[in-house]
């Protein structure tokens, strides 16, 4: 009786952990469009927060129609909660990846270095470059 109860608890725990992981890893993919991925740690510095805030602001200001039409998808992903997506994009720290998706094929552009150099100190310059990158992908 104790063995069966222990096995039942282990099975439920395993299924629970698997379901939670797959729920976090299950992400909507678009067939054609742009995916803006901002990876971050649980603790974030001012520059990390500026990257996310300025990216969101640009998308809201300049691409609201494309977002509503699901041509652009923005995702803010905590790295340890999304290890497979982080591994797929070879990310281990805060990063900004813009993915051009055409017929299901992905062509990522890593804007991390640029984002860290401009997002907090020159937000307008950062937004201009991000906007140009996205517009080029939408052509």
C-alpha positions as CSV (number, residue, x, y, z in Angstrom):
1,X,0.0,0.0,0.0
2,X,2.8,2.4,0.9
3,X,4.7,1.5,-2.2
4,X,1.7,2.2,-4.4
5,X,1.1,5.5,-2.7
6,X,4.7,6.5,-3.2
7,X,4.6,5.5,-6.9
8,X,1.4,7.5,-7.4
9,X,3.0,10.6,-5.8
10,X,6.1,10.2,-7.9
11,X,4.0,9.9,-11.1
12,X,1.9,12.9,-10.3
13,X,5.0,15.0,-9.4
14,X,6.7,13.9,-12.7
15,X,3.7,14.7,-14.8
16,X,3.2,18.0,-13.0
17,X,6.8,19.1,-13.7
18,X,6.7,17.9,-17.3
19,X,3.4,19.8,-17.9
20,X,4.8,23.0,-16.4
21,X,7.9,22.8,-18.5
22,X,6.0,22.1,-21.7
23,X,3.6,24.9,-20.9
24,X,6.4,27.4,-20.7
25,X,8.2,25.9,-23.7
26,X,5.1,25.8,-25.8
27,X,5.3,29.1,-27.8
28,X,3.2,30.3,-30.7
29,X,5.2,30.3,-33.9
30,X,4.4,32.5,-36.8
31,X,4.9,31.2,-40.4
32,X,5.7,34.6,-41.9
33,X,6.7,37.7,-39.9
34,X,9.1,38.9,-37.3
35,X,9.6,37.5,-33.8
36,X,11.2,39.9,-31.3
37,X,12.8,38.0,-28.5
38,X,14.1,39.7,-25.4
39,X,15.9,37.2,-23.1
40,X,16.6,38.2,-19.5
41,X,17.6,37.0,-16.1
42,X,15.4,37.2,-13.0
43,X,17.4,40.1,-11.7
44,X,17.9,42.9,-14.2
45,X,20.1,46.0,-14.4
46,X,18.9,49.4,-15.6
47,X,20.2,48.7,-19.1
48,X,18.4,45.4,-19.3
49,X,15.1,47.1,-18.3
50,X,15.8,49.9,-20.8
51,X,16.2,47.4,-23.6
52,X,12.9,45.8,-22.9
53,X,11.0,49.0,-22.2
54,X,12.3,50.8,-25.4
55,X,11.7,47.7,-27.5
56,X,8.1,47.5,-26.3
57,X,7.6,51.3,-26.7
58,X,8.9,51.1,-30.3
59,X,6.6,48.2,-31.2
60,X,3.6,50.0,-29.7
61,X,4.4,53.3,-31.4
62,X,5.4,52.0,-34.8
63,X,4.1,48.5,-35.3
64,X,0.7,48.2,-33.6
65,X,-1.1,47.1,-36.8
66,X,1.5,44.4,-37.5
67,X,1.2,43.2,-33.9
68,X,-2.6,43.0,-34.2
69,X,-2.2,41.2,-37.5
70,X,0.3,38.8,-35.9
71,X,3.1,39.8,-38.3
72,X,5.2,40.8,-35.3
73,X,5.3,38.9,-32.1
74,X,7.2,40.2,-29.0
75,X,8.2,37.8,-26.3
76,X,10.0,38.6,-23.1
77,X,11.6,35.4,-21.9
78,X,13.3,34.6,-18.6
79,X,16.2,32.4,-19.6
80,X,16.0,29.8,-16.8
81,X,12.2,29.4,-17.4
82,X,12.7,28.9,-21.2
83,X,16.0,26.9,-21.5
84,X,15.2,25.3,-24.9
85,X,14.4,28.5,-26.6
86,X,17.5,30.1,-25.1
87,X,19.6,27.2,-26.2
88,X,18.1,27.3,-29.7
89,X,19.2,31.0,-30.0
90,X,22.5,30.3,-28.1
91,X,21.6,32.7,-25.3
92,X,23.0,32.6,-21.8
93,X,22.5,36.2,-20.7
94,X,20.3,39.1,-21.5
95,X,19.9,39.3,-25.2
96,X,17.8,40.9,-28.0
97,X,17.2,38.6,-30.9
98,X,15.1,39.6,-33.9
99,X,14.0,36.7,-36.0
100,X,12.9,37.0,-39.6
101,X,10.5,34.1,-40.3
102,X,9.7,33.3,-43.9
103,X,7.7,30.2,-44.7
104,X,8.7,28.8,-41.4
105,X,12.4,29.3,-41.9
106,X,14.1,31.5,-39.3
107,X,16.9,34.0,-39.9
108,X,17.8,35.5,-36.5
109,X,19.7,38.8,-36.1
110,X,21.4,39.4,-32.8
111,X,21.1,43.0,-31.7
112,X,22.4,42.4,-28.1
113,X,25.6,44.4,-28.3
114,X,23.9,47.3,-30.0
115,X,21.1,47.2,-27.5
116,X,23.5,47.3,-24.6
117,X,25.4,50.2,-26.1
118,X,22.4,52.4,-27.0
119,X,19.1,51.4,-25.2
120,X,19.8,53.4,-22.0
121,X,22.1,56.2,-23.2
122,X,20.6,56.8,-26.7
123,X,17.1,55.4,-26.7
124,X,16.0,57.2,-29.9
125,X,19.1,55.9,-31.8
126,X,18.4,52.4,-30.4
127,X,14.7,52.6,-31.5
128,X,15.7,53.8,-35.0
129,X,18.1,50.9,-35.6
130,X,15.5,48.4,-34.2
131,X,12.8,49.9,-36.4
132,X,15.0,49.7,-39.5
133,X,15.9,46.1,-38.8
134,X,12.2,45.1,-38.4
135,X,11.1,47.1,-41.5
136,X,13.7,45.3,-43.6
137,X,12.5,42.0,-42.4
138,X,8.9,42.9,-43.2
139,X,9.7,43.7,-46.8
